Amino acid sequence: LPKERILEIYLNMLHLGPGIFGIREASRELFDKPPTKLSLREAVFLGSILPNPNHFIRLYARSIIPPDRRLKMRNILNNMQRSGFIGPRTAAKTAGLTDMAVISITPPPRRYAKGG
């Protein structure tokens, strides 16, 4: 299989929270939109919650973004910038918002807040 197809299969099966499998389901459950409409912050957040998505989704549902997740998000943004996927202004603006724990304009889904 081509690399792109392998990545597509992986992203459609990836465990991203309590009962949430795949990027499509995660973007609908957490941000009420399809993956193609995710903001850069939302997409980077989804990447940052691995390898323990249940824990971090529950914290996010309580509006908690721990410092280690914000640091991981910043590292993802830095890697995206170094690789040429985003420019320095986009990286800096997004990093500033993630440093303030601003992930999405969509409120976190409270139904996952149990079990902290």
C-alpha positions in Angstrom: 0.0 0.0 0.0 1.2 3.6 -0.6 2.2 5.6 2.4 -0.8 7.9 2.0 -3.2 5.0 2.2 -1.5 3.5 5.2 -1.7 6.9 7.0 -5.4 7.2 6.0 -6.2 3.8 7.4 -4.3 4.6 10.6 -6.1 7.9 11.1 -9.5 6.3 10.6 -8.7 3.6 13.3 -6.7 5.7 15.8 -8.0 5.7 19.4 -8.6 9.3 20.4 -10.6 9.2 23.5 -13.3 7.3 25.4 -15.1 5.4 22.7 -13.7 7.7 20.0 -12.0 6.1 17.1 -10.6 8.0 14.1 -10.0 11.6 13.2 -13.5 12.0 11.7 -15.2 10.9 14.9 -12.9 12.9 17.2 -13.4 16.1 15.2 -17.2 15.6 15.4 -17.3 14.7 19.0 -14.8 17.3 20.3 -15.3 20.2 17.9 -18.6 19.6 16.2 -17.2 19.7 12.7 -15.6 17.5 10.0 -11.8 17.1 10.0 -11.5 19.3 7.0 -12.8 22.2 9.0 -10.5 21.8 12.0 -8.4 24.8 13.0 -4.7 24.4 13.2 -5.0 24.5 17.1 -7.7 21.8 17.1 -5.7 19.5 14.8 -2.5 20.0 16.9 -4.4 19.3 20.1 -5.6 16.0 18.7 -2.0 15.1 17.8 -0.9 16.2 21.3 -3.2 13.9 23.3 -1.4 10.7 22.2 -0.5 8.3 23.7 -3.1 8.8 26.5 -6.2 10.3 24.8 -8.7 9.2 27.4 -7.0 11.1 30.1 -6.5 14.3 28.1 -10.0 14.3 26.6 -11.4 14.1 30.1 -9.2 17.0 31.2 -10.2 19.0 28.1 -13.8 18.3 28.8 -13.2 20.1 32.1 -11.5 23.0 30.3 -8.1 21.9 31.6 -5.1 21.9 29.3 -2.1 20.9 31.4 1.3 22.6 30.8 2.8 19.4 29.4 0.1 19.3 26.7 0.7 22.9 25.8 4.4 22.2 25.5 3.7 19.2 23.3 1.4 21.3 21.1 4.2 24.0 20.8 6.7 21.3 19.9 4.3 20.0 17.2 3.9 23.5 15.8 7.7 24.0 15.8 8.1 20.7 13.9 5.5 21.8 11.4 7.3 25.1 10.9 10.7 23.5 10.5 9.2 21.1 7.9 7.7 24.0 6.0 4.0 23.1 6.6 3.3 26.4 8.3 5.1 29.8 8.4 6.7 31.4 11.4 3.8 33.9 11.9 1.2 31.2 11.9 3.3 29.1 14.3 3.8 32.0 16.7 0.2 33.1 16.7 -1.1 29.5 17.2 1.5 28.8 19.9 0.5 32.0 21.8 -3.1 30.8 21.8 -2.2 27.3 22.9 0.0 28.7 25.7 -3.2 30.4 27.0 -5.0 27.0 26.7 -7.3 28.3 23.9 -8.0 25.3 21.8 -11.3 25.9 20.1 -14.2 28.3 19.8 -16.4 25.2 20.3 -17.0 24.5 24.0 -15.5 21.3 25.2 -17.9 18.3 25.4 -18.8 18.0 29.0 -20.0 14.4 28.7 -16.4 13.2 28.9 -15.6 15.2 32.0 -16.1 12.2 34.4 -13.1 10.1 35.5 -10.6 13.0 35.4 
